[in-house]
C-alpha cells in the first residue's frame, strides 16, 4: 500500500498542497472519542485545521474470511471514532474533514467464488447470499459511502502478477480511484494557493 500512499501524496503536492501539510508514516495520530488516538495512513492539516484523514488497506488470500470481518470492523470503528471526536470538538476550528478509505483486494479464484452464509437464527441480507469476498468488499465499501461514514472510498483489485507493477482493476463503477480522489481534492482546495 506504500505505493498508493506515495501516489496520493504526490497528487496532493501537484495540487499545491504544501509538503508540510501532508503527513505519512510518522505524526499521523489523531484523537479519537472511544480511544485516545488512532494512527491514520495519511493526514492533511493546514493552519491548525484537519482537512483529510485516509486509511489504505489491503487483503490477500488465502484467509479471506477472518480478514474480511476484521477489515469491516476496522473501517466501521475508525469512522465511528473519528466522527464522534469531530462532533465533540477534537479538531476545532476545523470544518468537516475528508475521510477516505482505499481498499486493495487480491483478485484470485478464492476471492471470486461465492461464500456460504450461516443463518442459525435469522436471515442475512439478500445481497450477501452467494456473494464472493470480492462482492462482499464492494458491498462494504459502497455502504460505507452511502452511510456517509467516508467521503471517498474505492475498491481496487490486483493479481499477484500485476499488483507489483502497480496495475489494478476497477470492477465497481461507484468505487473507482477517481471517485475517491474528487472529494479529497475538493477538501484540500480550501488551502490558500
Residue pairs with C-beta under 8 A, 6 or more apart in sequence:
1 41
1 56
1 57
1 58
1 102
1 104
3 166
4 56
4 102
4 104
5 24
5 41
5 42
5 56
6 24
8 42
8 54
8 102
8 181
8 184
9 22
9 24
9 42
11 181
11 185
12 22
12 44
12 184
12 188
13 19
13 22
15 185
15 188
15 189
16 191
16 193
17 44
17 46
17 188
17 191
18 46
18 191
21 44
21 45
21 46
21 51
21 191
22 42
22 43
22 44
23 42
23 43
23 44
23 45
24 41
24 42
28 39
28 40
28 41
28 42
28 43
29 37
29 38
29 39
29 40
30 37
30 38
30 40
30 43
30 50
30 53
30 82
30 85
30 90
30 91
31 37
31 85
31 90
31 91
32 38
32 81
32 82
32 84
32 85
33 81
33 82
33 84
33 85
33 87
33 88
33 90
34 77
34 80
34 81
34 84
35 81
38 78
38 81
38 82
40 53
40 54
40 55
41 54
41 55
41 56
42 52
42 53
42 54
42 56
43 50
43 52
43 53
43 54
44 50
44 51
44 52
44 53
44 98
44 187
44 188
45 51
46 188
46 190
46 191
47 191
48 93
49 91
49 93
49 94
49 95
49 97
50 91
50 94
50 97
51 94
51 97
51 98
51 187
51 188
51 190
51 191
52 97
52 98
52 99
52 100
52 184
52 187
52 188
53 82
53 97
53 98
53 99
53 100
54 98
54 99
54 100
54 101
54 102
54 184
55 74
55 75
55 78
55 100
55 101
55 102
56 102
56 104
57 71
57 74
57 75
57 101
57 102
57 103
57 104
58 103
58 104
58 105
59 67
59 68
59 71
59 103
59 104
59 105
59 106
59 133
59 137
60 106
60 160
61 106
61 108
61 110
61 111
62 110
64 110
64 111
64 115
64 133
65 115
65 133
68 133
68 136
68 137
68 140
71 103
71 137
71 140
72 140
75 101
75 140
75 144
75 149
75 150
76 144
76 149
79 99
79 101
79 144
79 149
79 150
80 149
82 99
83 99
83 149
85 91
86 94
86 96
86 97
91 97
95 190
97 187
98 151
98 152
98 183
98 184
98 186
98 187
98 188
99 149
99 150
99 151
99 152
100 150
100 151
100 152
100 153
100 180
100 183
100 184
101 141
101 144
101 150
101 152
101 153
101 154
102 153
102 154
102 156
102 177
102 180
103 137
103 141
103 153
103 154
103 155
103 156
104 156
104 157
104 158
104 163
104 168
105 111
105 133
105 134
105 137
105 155
105 156
105 157
105 158
106 157
106 158
106 159
106 160
106 163
107 134
107 157
107 158
107 159
107 169
108 159
108 160
110 133
111 132
111 133
111 134
111 157
112 132
112 134
113 132
114 130
114 131
114 132
115 131
115 132
115 133
115 136
117 124
117 128
117 129
127 139
128 136
128 139
131 139
134 157
134 171
137 155
138 155
138 171
138 172
138 175
141 153
141 154
141 155
141 172
141 175
142 172
142 174
142 175
144 150
144 153
145 152
145 153
145 174
145 175
151 183
151 184
151 187
152 179
152 180
152 181
152 182
152 183
152 184
153 175
153 180
154 170
154 175
154 176
154 177
154 179
154 180
155 170
155 171
155 172
155 175
156 168
156 169
156 170
156 177
157 168
157 169
157 170
157 171
158 167
158 168
158 169
162 168
170 176
170 177
